[in-house]
Amino acid sequence: MVTVAVSGCSLLTREPKSIPPPPNSDTTPDRGGIGTPITLRGEETELEVRVTRLIDPAPVSPADQTLQPGGRFVGIELALRNIGMAIYSESPLSDSKLLAGGSEADPVNLIGGPCGGRFPLHLALRPGARARGCVPFEVRDALRPSRFRFALDSGFATEVGTWRLG
């Protein structure tokens, strides 16, 4: 006679009654107001970003013309500090979004005024370096800028900083 011992083992796996929350991650957006520094990470670098001022309307050169009738130029003045180990070499304009009246404002390239020049188009910051400049947008005349968003990697990084503008 053969005796078979059966223990309390099962080939079926038991699912937990509830799925535990994911570990704390830094992919949730950071929020602040004008003057609040927010640390953002991209694929290769890390910046401390601070919105220092909303310029509304932004002074421009006579050659700068709005694309839409009834539009005006506004600028977001930024202070950036590279706190990562790699060079930040991007366009602050492509990392930026301005929300006004529930829609996105159009990013623009201005020739003159405080928001004209090279800063919005390309910036190279070595680790530890700082830069200040202005990022320009065009908004419809009746709309008021409400929020500014900044994300590294041309706006595609998972960490997004959001600043209230009013």
LUMTORBA-401416 format. One line per field, with one value per residue: residue number from 1; x, y, z of N, C-alpha, C, O, CB in turn; residue in three letters. Coordinates in steps of 0.05 Angstrom, whole numbers. Glycine has a CB too. Layout:
% residues N
n <- [NUM / ...]
n.c1 <- [X / ...]
n.c2 <- [Y / ...]
n.c3 <- [Z / ...]
ca.c1 <- [X / ...]
ca.c2 <- [Y / ...]
ca.c3 <- [Z / ...]
c.c1 <- [X / ...]
c.c2 <- [Y / ...]
c.c3 <- [Z / ...]
o.c1 <- [X / ...]
o.c2 <- [Y / ...]
o.c3 <- [Z / ...]
cb.c1 <- [X / ...]
cb.c2 <- [Y / ...]
cb.c3 <- [Z / ...]
res <- [ALA / ...]
% end
This chain:
% residues 166
n <- [1 / 2 / 3 / 4 / 5 / 6 / 7 / 8 / 9 / 10 / 11 / 12 / 13 / 14 / 15 / 16 / 17 / 18 / 19 / 20 / 21 / 22 / 23 / 24 / 25 / 26 / 27 / 28 / 29 / 30 / 31 / 32 / 33 / 34 / 35 / 36 / 37 / 38 / 39 / 40 / 41 / 42 / 43 / 44 / 45 / 46 / 47 / 48 / 49 / 50 / 51 / 52 / 53 / 54 / 55 / 56 / 57 / 58 / 59 / 60 / 61 / 62 / 63 / 64 / 65 / 66 / 67 / 68 / 69 / 70 / 71 / 72 / 73 / 74 / 75 / 76 / 77 / 78 / 79 / 80 / 81 / 82 / 83 / 84 / 85 / 86 / 87 / 88 / 89 / 90 / 91 / 92 / 93 / 94 / 95 / 96 / 97 / 98 / 99 / 100 / 101 / 102 / 103 / 104 / 105 / 106 / 107 / 108 / 109 / 110 / 111 / 112 / 113 / 114 / 115 / 116 / 117 / 118 / 119 / 120 / 121 / 122 / 123 / 124 / 125 / 126 / 127 / 128 / 129 / 130 / 131 / 132 / 133 / 134 / 135 / 136 / 137 / 138 / 139 / 140 / 141 / 142 / 143 / 144 / 145 / 146 / 147 / 148 / 149 / 150 / 151 / 152 / 153 / 154 / 155 / 156 / 157 / 158 / 159 / 160 / 161 / 162 / 163 / 164 / 165 / 166]
n.c1 <- [17 / 11 / 24 / 3 / 24 / -9 / 0 / -14 / -6 / -14 / -22 / -43 / -39 / -49 / -84 / -72 / -118 / -123 / -89 / -26 / -6 / 33 / 105 / 129 / 136 / 169 / 139 / 94 / 62 / 94 / 74 / 66 / 72 / 86 / 154 / 164 / 211 / 219 / 241 / 260 / 265 / 296 / 309 / 365 / 384 / 377 / 340 / 331 / 276 / 247 / 193 / 196 / 169 / 110 / 102 / 59 / 26 / 80 / 134 / 155 / 193 / 183 / 181 / 159 / 100 / 33 / 3 / -51 / -110 / -125 / -92 / -40 / 27 / 57 / 101 / 140 / 182 / 239 / 282 / 335 / 370 / 421 / 422 / 437 / 479 / 491 / 497 / 448 / 418 / 377 / 315 / 285 / 235 / 210 / 204 / 163 / 95 / 40 / -20 / -82 / -145 / -166 / -142 / -83 / -32 / 0 / 67 / 119 / 170 / 206 / 234 / 252 / 253 / 245 / 235 / 256 / 310 / 363 / 354 / 301 / 304 / 351 / 390 / 448 / 468 / 517 / 531 / 514 / 511 / 475 / 418 / 380 / 320 / 270 / 209 / 169 / 99 / 39 / -24 / -96 / -129 / -169 / -160 / -132 / -70 / -63 / -37 / 29 / 69 / 125 / 169 / 224 / 264 / 243 / 191 / 171 / 185 / 170 / 163 / 130 / 129 / 84 / 60 / 20 / -6 / -34]
n.c2 <- [-23 / 44 / 106 / 171 / 234 / 293 / 361 / 428 / 457 / 494 / 501 / 546 / 616 / 665 / 724 / 788 / 821 / 876 / 922 / 946 / 1016 / 1050 / 1058 / 1119 / 1170 / 1219 / 1241 / 1271 / 1333 / 1394 / 1451 / 1522 / 1593 / 1658 / 1669 / 1623 / 1572 / 1513 / 1447 / 1409 / 1349 / 1321 / 1276 / 1276 / 1318 / 1366 / 1419 / 1479 / 1518 / 1582 / 1625 / 1691 / 1737 / 1762 / 1792 / 1835 / 1876 / 1853 / 1894 / 1906 / 1906 / 1951 / 1918 / 1871 / 1837 / 1818 / 1755 / 1745 / 1784 / 1831 / 1809 / 1804 / 1811 / 1773 / 1761 / 1712 / 1716 / 1682 / 1648 / 1607 / 1551 / 1505 / 1447 / 1396 / 1342 / 1343 / 1381 / 1430 / 1438 / 1465 / 1492 / 1541 / 1561 / 1518 / 1484 / 1506 / 1525 / 1567 / 1582 / 1611 / 1635 / 1582 / 1558 / 1542 / 1590 / 1619 / 1603 / 1649 / 1680 / 1735 / 1797 / 1843 / 1880 / 1860 / 1805 / 1787 / 1762 / 1714 / 1679 / 1651 / 1615 / 1582 / 1554 / 1541 / 1512 / 1499 / 1450 / 1478 / 1530 / 1592 / 1626 / 1680 / 1702 / 1716 / 1687 / 1690 / 1698 / 1697 / 1723 / 1725 / 1787 / 1794 / 1755 / 1731 / 1713 / 1654 / 1607 / 1579 / 1531 / 1486 / 1440 / 1396 / 1369 / 1386 / 1395 / 1345 / 1315 / 1277 / 1303 / 1361 / 1430 / 1477 / 1542 / 1590 / 1650 / 1693]
n.c3 <- [0 / -17 / 11 / 8 / 24 / 38 / 37 / 59 / 11 / -49 / -118 / -139 / -141 / -92 / -95 / -68 / -25 / -32 / -74 / -60 / -52 / -102 / -94 / -65 / -111 / -152 / -193 / -190 / -202 / -183 / -147 / -143 / -130 / -159 / -151 / -122 / -116 / -155 / -160 / -215 / -252 / -308 / -363 / -364 / -333 / -279 / -254 / -216 / -217 / -221 / -225 / -234 / -248 / -280 / -341 / -367 / -407 / -449 / -467 / -534 / -596 / -652 / -697 / -680 / -687 / -671 / -685 / -685 / -693 / -643 / -605 / -555 / -528 / -476 / -422 / -387 / -335 / -317 / -270 / -272 / -246 / -252 / -220 / -228 / -254 / -307 / -368 / -380 / -438 / -475 / -503 / -467 / -482 / -509 / -466 / -438 / -421 / -425 / -393 / -407 / -397 / -398 / -441 / -481 / -489 / -547 / -560 / -576 / -617 / -602 / -627 / -601 / -537 / -467 / -470 / -516 / -558 / -546 / -501 / -495 / -538 / -540 / -490 / -453 / -396 / -351 / -298 / -236 / -255 / -267 / -296 / -321 / -352 / -402 / -425 / -481 / -500 / -539 / -527 / -530 / -529 / -489 / -452 / -390 / -365 / -327 / -307 / -307 / -337 / -332 / -359 / -366 / -420 / -470 / -455 / -446 / -401 / -342 / -294 / -275 / -266 / -238 / -236 / -204 / -229 / -212]
ca.c1 <- [0 / 26 / 11 / 10 / 19 / -17 / 3 / -31 / 4 / -32 / -9 / -56 / -29 / -70 / -81 / -78 / -145 / -120 / -63 / -13 / 0 / 61 / 124 / 129 / 152 / 171 / 127 / 71 / 70 / 99 / 59 / 74 / 64 / 109 / 175 / 169 / 229 / 211 / 262 / 249 / 285 / 291 / 323 / 394 / 392 / 359 / 340 / 314 / 263 / 231 / 180 / 201 / 151 / 93 / 103 / 35 / 37 / 109 / 143 / 168 / 203 / 163 / 180 / 143 / 71 / 17 / -8 / -80 / -121 / -134 / -73 / -18 / 49 / 63 / 126 / 144 / 210 / 249 / 308 / 341 / 396 / 427 / 431 / 443 / 506 / 494 / 491 / 421 / 421 / 350 / 301 / 265 / 209 / 197 / 198 / 143 / 68 / 25 / -49 / -97 / -173 / -172 / -129 / -55 / -24 / 19 / 94 / 129 / 198 / 205 / 259 / 261 / 241 / 257 / 231 / 269 / 337 / 370 / 346 / 279 / 308 / 370 / 405 / 465 / 476 / 534 / 523 / 520 / 507 / 449 / 411 / 354 / 310 / 241 / 197 / 146 / 75 / 18 / -51 / -118 / -130 / -188 / -152 / -113 / -53 / -70 / -17 / 52 / 80 / 152 / 179 / 248 / 263 / 225 / 164 / 162 / 193 / 147 / 159 / 120 / 124 / 62 / 59 / -3 / 3 / -50]
ca.c2 <- [0 / 69 / 128 / 197 / 255 / 318 / 384 / 451 / 472 / 497 / 511 / 571 / 638 / 681 / 753 / 804 / 833 / 903 / 927 / 968 / 1039 / 1050 / 1073 / 1148 / 1178 / 1248 / 1248 / 1288 / 1361 / 1412 / 1476 / 1546 / 1619 / 1674 / 1670 / 1597 / 1554 / 1485 / 1430 / 1392 / 1330 / 1311 / 1251 / 1277 / 1341 / 1375 / 1448 / 1494 / 1537 / 1601 / 1646 / 1715 / 1759 / 1761 / 1817 / 1836 / 1867 / 1854 / 1913 / 1893 / 1924 / 1957 / 1896 / 1848 / 1840 / 1795 / 1739 / 1746 / 1810 / 1832 / 1795 / 1819 / 1794 / 1772 / 1746 / 1700 / 1719 / 1658 / 1645 / 1578 / 1543 / 1477 / 1433 / 1369 / 1335 / 1346 / 1408 / 1436 / 1450 / 1464 / 1517 / 1546 / 1565 / 1492 / 1472 / 1523 / 1528 / 1588 / 1578 / 1635 / 1630 / 1554 / 1547 / 1548 / 1613 / 1612 / 1612 / 1665 / 1689 / 1764 / 1809 / 1863 / 1880 / 1842 / 1777 / 1781 / 1753 / 1686 / 1663 / 1632 / 1596 / 1562 / 1560 / 1520 / 1517 / 1478 / 1445 / 1500 / 1556 / 1604 / 1644 / 1694 / 1711 / 1718 / 1670 / 1705 / 1685 / 1715 / 1715 / 1742 / 1811 / 1792 / 1733 / 1737 / 1689 / 1643 / 1588 / 1574 / 1504 / 1482 / 1412 / 1392 / 1351 / 1398 / 1393 / 1317 / 1302 / 1269 / 1323 / 1387 / 1451 / 1494 / 1566 / 1608 / 1676 / 1715]
ca.c3 <- [0 / -19 / 26 / -3 / 44 / 26 / 55 / 53 / -11 / -72 / -142 / -146 / -126 / -80 / -100 / -44 / -25 / -44 / -85 / -45 / -68 / -112 / -77 / -69 / -134 / -156 / -218 / -187 / -208 / -161 / -151 / -128 / -141 / -168 / -131 / -111 / -131 / -158 / -171 / -236 / -263 / -335 / -368 / -358 / -316 / -257 / -252 / -198 / -234 / -206 / -240 / -218 / -255 / -304 / -355 / -382 / -432 / -452 / -487 / -557 / -616 / -673 / -717 / -669 / -692 / -663 / -707 / -684 / -686 / -615 / -588 / -542 / -519 / -448 / -417 / -361 / -328 / -303 / -259 / -273 / -234 / -258 / -196 / -236 / -261 / -336 / -379 / -390 / -465 / -486 / -507 / -447 / -495 / -514 / -440 / -425 / -430 / -411 / -395 / -405 / -404 / -402 / -465 / -482 / -505 / -568 / -556 / -599 / -616 / -605 / -635 / -581 / -511 / -447 / -476 / -542 / -556 / -547 / -478 / -499 / -560 / -532 / -466 / -444 / -368 / -338 / -270 / -217 / -268 / -265 / -318 / -319 / -378 / -405 / -445 / -491 / -510 / -549 / -516 / -539 / -512 / -467 / -433 / -369 / -359 / -301 / -297 / -324 / -332 / -343 / -357 / -381 / -443 / -489 / -444 / -444 / -376 / -325 / -273 / -286 / -246 / -245 / -220 / -206 / -238 / -201]
c.c1 <- [18 / 10 / 21 / 3 / 12 / -14 / -15 / -21 / -16 / -16 / -21 / -44 / -52 / -65 / -87 / -105 / -144 / -91 / -50 / -7 / 28 / 79 / 123 / 147 / 151 / 158 / 102 / 80 / 74 / 84 / 69 / 63 / 89 / 129 / 181 / 188 / 218 / 233 / 249 / 272 / 276 / 306 / 353 / 401 / 370 / 362 / 323 / 303 / 246 / 219 / 183 / 182 / 134 / 94 / 79 / 24 / 67 / 116 / 159 / 179 / 181 / 160 / 164 / 114 / 57 / 7 / -38 / -89 / -130 / -115 / -53 / 3 / 51 / 88 / 127 / 174 / 218 / 277 / 314 / 368 / 399 / 438 / 438 / 472 / 512 / 488 / 462 / 425 / 394 / 339 / 281 / 237 / 195 / 191 / 174 / 116 / 55 / -5 / -63 / -126 / -179 / -158 / -99 / -50 / -3 / 47 / 103 / 158 / 198 / 233 / 270 / 247 / 254 / 254 / 242 / 297 / 340 / 359 / 324 / 285 / 329 / 387 / 422 / 476 / 492 / 524 / 532 / 515 / 478 / 444 / 383 / 346 / 280 / 232 / 172 / 124 / 57 / -9 / -71 / -122 / -147 / -179 / -131 / -96 / -59 / -49 / 5 / 63 / 107 / 160 / 203 / 243 / 242 / 196 / 154 / 170 / 168 / 142 / 152 / 117 / 102 / 62 / 33 / 7 / -13 / -64]
c.c2 <- [25 / 91 / 154 / 218 / 281 / 340 / 406 / 468 / 473 / 509 / 538 / 593 / 654 / 710 / 767 / 817 / 862 / 906 / 950 / 991 / 1037 / 1065 / 1103 / 1155 / 1208 / 1257 / 1265 / 1317 / 1377 / 1438 / 1498 / 1571 / 1633 / 1676 / 1643 / 1581 / 1526 / 1470 / 1410 / 1374 / 1323 / 1285 / 1252 / 1300 / 1348 / 1405 / 1457 / 1517 / 1555 / 1621 / 1671 / 1738 / 1752 / 1789 / 1819 / 1864 / 1869 / 1875 / 1898 / 1915 / 1930 / 1934 / 1872 / 1854 / 1815 / 1781 / 1741 / 1775 / 1810 / 1817 / 1814 / 1800 / 1796 / 1756 / 1735 / 1702 / 1696 / 1662 / 1615 / 1573 / 1513 / 1464 / 1403 / 1365 / 1339 / 1374 / 1409 / 1450 / 1446 / 1492 / 1521 / 1550 / 1538 / 1476 / 1485 / 1522 / 1549 / 1583 / 1604 / 1629 / 1602 / 1542 / 1555 / 1572 / 1604 / 1622 / 1628 / 1671 / 1719 / 1774 / 1827 / 1861 / 1861 / 1813 / 1769 / 1770 / 1723 / 1668 / 1643 / 1610 / 1575 / 1572 / 1536 / 1527 / 1494 / 1473 / 1468 / 1527 / 1565 / 1622 / 1656 / 1703 / 1710 / 1700 / 1684 / 1687 / 1706 / 1705 / 1734 / 1764 / 1808 / 1772 / 1742 / 1711 / 1680 / 1624 / 1585 / 1547 / 1501 / 1453 / 1410 / 1374 / 1360 / 1395 / 1365 / 1302 / 1297 / 1289 / 1350 / 1406 / 1469 / 1518 / 1581 / 1636 / 1699 / 1709]
c.c3 <- [0 / -5 / 14 / 19 / 29 / 46 / 46 / 30 / -34 / -95 / -150 / -129 / -115 / -85 / -74 / -47 / -37 / -53 / -70 / -63 / -79 / -93 / -84 / -92 / -137 / -182 / -215 / -191 / -183 / -168 / -133 / -141 / -151 / -145 / -118 / -128 / -132 / -171 / -191 / -247 / -291 / -338 / -359 / -339 / -296 / -254 / -228 / -215 / -216 / -226 / -223 / -224 / -279 / -316 / -374 / -383 / -432 / -473 / -509 / -576 / -637 / -694 / -707 / -672 / -683 / -688 / -708 / -679 / -657 / -596 / -575 / -533 / -489 / -444 / -389 / -356 / -310 / -292 / -258 / -260 / -239 / -233 / -202 / -243 / -291 / -345 / -388 / -417 / -480 / -493 / -484 / -458 / -500 / -489 / -427 / -438 / -412 / -415 / -390 / -414 / -411 / -427 / -464 / -499 / -525 / -560 / -581 / -595 / -622 / -612 / -613 / -555 / -492 / -453 / -503 / -537 / -555 / -525 / -484 / -519 / -553 / -509 / -459 / -416 / -358 / -310 / -252 / -229 / -265 / -290 / -311 / -347 / -379 / -429 / -455 / -503 / -522 / -539 / -529 / -519 / -487 / -446 / -414 / -364 / -330 / -290 / -318 / -316 / -346 / -338 / -375 / -405 / -463 / -481 / -440 / -419 / -359 / -303 / -285 / -263 / -256 / -225 / -225 / -212 / -227 / -176]
o.c1 <- [38 / -14 / 45 / -19 / 26 / -23 / -29 / -28 / -33 / 3 / -9 / -40 / -73 / -43 / -105 / -114 / -163 / -73 / -62 / -3 / 45 / 70 / 117 / 171 / 134 / 164 / 90 / 102 / 60 / 81 / 81 / 48 / 111 / 121 / 201 / 183 / 210 / 244 / 230 / 294 / 252 / 314 / 364 / 424 / 348 / 384 / 303 / 318 / 232 / 234 / 174 / 178 / 144 / 88 / 79 / 15 / 79 / 105 / 174 / 175 / 162 / 140 / 156 / 103 / 66 / 3 / -50 / -77 / -142 / -123 / -50 / -1 / 49 / 96 / 115 / 190 / 204 / 293 / 299 / 387 / 382 / 461 / 442 / 489 / 535 / 475 / 452 / 435 / 390 / 353 / 262 / 217 / 171 / 176 / 166 / 113 / 58 / -14 / -57 / -130 / -197 / -163 / -91 / -61 / 9 / 51 / 96 / 170 / 190 / 253 / 293 / 230 / 273 / 269 / 238 / 307 / 321 / 355 / 327 / 273 / 325 / 396 / 413 / 490 / 482 / 510 / 555 / 514 / 460 / 463 / 367 / 362 / 267 / 245 / 154 / 128 / 59 / -15 / -65 / -119 / -141 / -191 / -113 / -108 / -59 / -44 / 2 / 65 / 112 / 157 / 203 / 221 / 226 / 178 / 131 / 163 / 148 / 120 / 166 / 104 / 101 / 62 / 25 / 27 / -7 / -78]
o.c2 <- [26 / 94 / 158 / 220 / 289 / 339 / 403 / 492 / 456 / 524 / 552 / 590 / 657 / 720 / 759 / 823 / 870 / 895 / 971 / 988 / 1025 / 1082 / 1111 / 1147 / 1221 / 1278 / 1272 / 1325 / 1373 / 1446 / 1493 / 1570 / 1622 / 1683 / 1641 / 1576 / 1515 / 1479 / 1397 / 1384 / 1319 / 1272 / 1233 / 1300 / 1336 / 1415 / 1445 / 1533 / 1546 / 1633 / 1672 / 1756 / 1738 / 1809 / 1805 / 1875 / 1885 / 1874 / 1880 / 1939 / 1914 / 1932 / 1856 / 1874 / 1793 / 1793 / 1738 / 1789 / 1790 / 1811 / 1837 / 1776 / 1818 / 1740 / 1746 / 1690 / 1690 / 1677 / 1600 / 1589 / 1497 / 1470 / 1388 / 1383 / 1337 / 1389 / 1391 / 1473 / 1427 / 1512 / 1505 / 1543 / 1536 / 1457 / 1475 / 1518 / 1550 / 1580 / 1618 / 1620 / 1597 / 1519 / 1572 / 1575 / 1583 / 1645 / 1621 / 1668 / 1728 / 1763 / 1826 / 1843 / 1847 / 1796 / 1747 / 1770 / 1708 / 1644 / 1619 / 1589 / 1552 / 1594 / 1514 / 1547 / 1471 / 1490 / 1477 / 1547 / 1549 / 1630 / 1644 / 1711 / 1704 / 1698 / 1689 / 1665 / 1729 / 1681 / 1757 / 1760 / 1819 / 1771 / 1758 / 1690 / 1696 / 1624 / 1589 / 1540 / 1512 / 1443 / 1419 / 1364 / 1344 / 1393 / 1361 / 1279 / 1311 / 1292 / 1360 / 1400 / 1475 / 1514 / 1584 / 1645 / 1722 / 1726]
o.c3 <- [15 / -8 / 10 / 29 / 11 / 69 / 26 / 29 / -36 / -91 / -167 / -105 / -128 / -80 / -59 / -70 / -50 / -42 / -67 / -87 / -66 / -78 / -107 / -93 / -126 / -193 / -235 / -185 / -163 / -191 / -112 / -160 / -150 / -123 / -105 / -151 / -111 / -192 / -184 / -250 / -297 / -318 / -350 / -328 / -296 / -252 / -221 / -226 / -198 / -242 / -200 / -208 / -297 / -302 / -394 / -363 / -418 / -495 / -504 / -571 / -638 / -707 / -723 / -662 / -687 / -709 / -730 / -663 / -648 / -573 / -583 / -530 / -477 / -462 / -371 / -370 / -290 / -303 / -245 / -263 / -231 / -225 / -184 / -238 / -299 / -330 / -402 / -417 / -495 / -489 / -482 / -445 / -496 / -489 / -406 / -462 / -388 / -438 / -370 / -436 / -427 / -433 / -448 / -521 / -522 / -554 / -603 / -574 / -644 / -605 / -606 / -551 / -500 / -442 / -513 / -514 / -562 / -530 / -478 / -518 / -561 / -509 / -459 / -413 / -356 / -299 / -254 / -214 / -261 / -303 / -298 / -363 / -359 / -449 / -439 / -513 / -515 / -541 / -537 / -495 / -466 / -424 / -420 / -359 / -312 / -266 / -342 / -293 / -367 / -316 / -398 / -409 / -473 / -498 / -432 / -415 / -361 / -293 / -303 / -243 / -280 / -201 / -248 / -200 / -232 / -165]
cb.c1 <- [-19 / 31 / 17 / -6 / 45 / -47 / 33 / -35 / 30 / -56 / -11 / -87 / -10 / -73 / -101 / -56 / -157 / -128 / -64 / 13 / -5 / 62 / 152 / 138 / 142 / 200 / 121 / 59 / 49 / 129 / 29 / 104 / 49 / 100 / 167 / 142 / 257 / 184 / 277 / 236 / 288 / 300 / 321 / 408 / 398 / 365 / 330 / 329 / 245 / 248 / 149 / 229 / 166 / 63 / 131 / 13 / 25 / 120 / 161 / 147 / 228 / 170 / 209 / 151 / 66 / -6 / 1 / -91 / -144 / -162 / -58 / -29 / 76 / 39 / 150 / 134 / 215 / 248 / 311 / 342 / 398 / 446 / 410 / 426 / 512 / 476 / 510 / 404 / 444 / 331 / 286 / 273 / 211 / 215 / 223 / 153 / 52 / 33 / -58 / -84 / -180 / -201 / -142 / -39 / -12 / 10 / 113 / 112 / 216 / 196 / 256 / 257 / 211 / 245 / 201 / 270 / 349 / 400 / 338 / 255 / 317 / 389 / 387 / 489 / 451 / 564 / 535 / 548 / 514 / 447 / 410 / 355 / 322 / 232 / 192 / 155 / 61 / 18 / -52 / -144 / -140 / -216 / -143 / -126 / -23 / -97 / -31 / 74 / 61 / 173 / 157 / 271 / 257 / 228 / 146 / 172 / 214 / 151 / 184 / 93 / 150 / 35 / 84 / -20 / 4 / -70]
cb.c2 <- [0 / 77 / 126 / 203 / 259 / 316 / 393 / 468 / 460 / 516 / 492 / 569 / 656 / 675 / 762 / 825 / 834 / 925 / 933 / 958 / 1065 / 1062 / 1062 / 1163 / 1164 / 1257 / 1223 / 1285 / 1374 / 1418 / 1471 / 1547 / 1636 / 1702 / 1689 / 1581 / 1555 / 1483 / 1415 / 1408 / 1305 / 1331 / 1243 / 1281 / 1365 / 1360 / 1461 / 1504 / 1523 / 1615 / 1639 / 1725 / 1784 / 1753 / 1821 / 1817 / 1882 / 1826 / 1935 / 1875 / 1913 / 1983 / 1887 / 1844 / 1846 / 1803 / 1710 / 1728 / 1818 / 1822 / 1774 / 1836 / 1804 / 1759 / 1765 / 1669 / 1746 / 1634 / 1659 / 1569 / 1549 / 1474 / 1435 / 1361 / 1307 / 1326 / 1414 / 1453 / 1436 / 1450 / 1517 / 1570 / 1580 / 1475 / 1473 / 1552 / 1501 / 1616 / 1556 / 1659 / 1647 / 1550 / 1557 / 1524 / 1636 / 1624 / 1588 / 1691 / 1674 / 1778 / 1824 / 1890 / 1875 / 1848 / 1771 / 1806 / 1764 / 1684 / 1681 / 1647 / 1611 / 1555 / 1569 / 1515 / 1522 / 1486 / 1419 / 1498 / 1554 / 1622 / 1629 / 1718 / 1694 / 1747 / 1641 / 1724 / 1668 / 1716 / 1717 / 1726 / 1834 / 1785 / 1709 / 1747 / 1696 / 1629 / 1560 / 1596 / 1482 / 1501 / 1392 / 1381 / 1322 / 1386 / 1408 / 1302 / 1320 / 1241 / 1325 / 1383 / 1468 / 1479 / 1584 / 1608 / 1678 / 1723]
cb.c3 <- [24 / -49 / 57 / -29 / 62 / 16 / 56 / 77 / -22 / -65 / -165 / -142 / -142 / -49 / -123 / -39 / 2 / -23 / -116 / -31 / -53 / -141 / -80 / -43 / -160 / -156 / -234 / -158 / -226 / -157 / -145 / -125 / -121 / -178 / -109 / -108 / -119 / -174 / -149 / -258 / -245 / -357 / -397 / -383 / -333 / -230 / -277 / -172 / -256 / -184 / -246 / -223 / -260 / -297 / -370 / -369 / -456 / -460 / -474 / -572 / -630 / -687 / -723 / -639 / -722 / -644 / -705 / -662 / -706 / -612 / -604 / -518 / -532 / -432 / -421 / -360 / -314 / -322 / -230 / -303 / -204 / -282 / -174 / -260 / -253 / -351 / -403 / -370 / -481 / -467 / -535 / -430 / -521 / -533 / -422 / -425 / -428 / -420 / -375 / -421 / -428 / -404 / -491 / -493 / -487 / -594 / -551 / -601 / -638 / -580 / -661 / -592 / -513 / -420 / -476 / -560 / -531 / -547 / -455 / -508 / -584 / -556 / -442 / -464 / -350 / -338 / -261 / -209 / -298 / -239 / -345 / -299 / -400 / -410 / -434 / -513 / -488 / -581 / -485 / -544 / -529 / -477 / -449 / -343 / -363 / -302 / -293 / -320 / -344 / -329 / -365 / -363 / -434 / -517 / -462 / -468 / -360 / -314 / -255 / -302 / -242 / -244 / -226 / -179 / -267 / -221]
res <- [MET / VAL / THR / VAL / ALA / VAL / SER / GLY / CYS / SER / LEU / LEU / THR / ARG / GLU / PRO / LYS / SER / ILE / PRO / PRO / PRO / PRO / ASN / SER / ASP / THR / THR / PRO / ASP / ARG / GLY / GLY / ILE / GLY / THR / PRO / ILE / THR / LEU / ARG / GLY / GLU / GLU / THR / GLU / LEU / GLU / VAL / ARG / VAL / THR / ARG / LEU / ILE / ASP / PRO / ALA / PRO / VAL / SER / PRO / ALA / ASP / GLN / THR / LEU / GLN / PRO / GLY / GLY / ARG / PHE / VAL / GLY / ILE / GLU / LEU / ALA / LEU / ARG / ASN / ILE / GLY / MET / ALA / ILE / TYR / SER / GLU / SER / PRO / LEU / SER / ASP / SER / LYS / LEU / LEU / ALA / GLY / GLY / SER / GLU / ALA / ASP / PRO / VAL / ASN / LEU / ILE / GLY / GLY / PRO / CYS / GLY / GLY / ARG / PHE / PRO / LEU / HIS / LEU / ALA / LEU / ARG / PRO / GLY / ALA / ARG / ALA / ARG / GLY / CYS / VAL / PRO / PHE / GLU / VAL / ARG / ASP / ALA / LEU / ARG / PRO / SER / ARG / PHE / ARG / PHE / ALA / LEU / ASP / SER / GLY / PHE / ALA / THR / GLU / VAL / GLY / THR / TRP / ARG / LEU / GLY]
% end
